[in-house]
């Protein structure tokens, strides 16, 4: 452990247990670079999801049986998809954007950048992709219009 004089106060440093560079002591005894390689802050996030699409009316499921008409790669679509991602509530979302993929692949890909505080003040940032598989399912309104026997 070394000591560096900075004015009237002493500042102590220690070596990172992984790479050996001088750092201020922290509970992990690792620099932020080594810590970001070892800790996966997005491990609780579900990276594969499904989103329902009604072929008849062209609307996407917004949850709770409600379908909304939205354009692909629109802010409204981003809002619907972000609400469906499990495990994101414990992280701070810094950036979210669409990643291009073939239209016929029935996939929607999002690239998320998240932050989380680990080991008393160390702020880690990580980027990862979430893939949504578009699955066809008739909405309730289209089901009613296609059935002969409607009772209300």
Secondary structure, 3 states (H helix, E strand, C coil): CEEEEECCEEEEEEECCCCCCEECCCCCCCCHHHHHHHCCCCCCCCCEEEEEECCCCCCEEEECCEEECCCCCCHHHHHHHHHHCCCHHHCEEEEEEEECCCHHHCEEEEEEEEEEEECCCEEEEEEEEEEEEEEECCCHHHHHHHCCCCCC
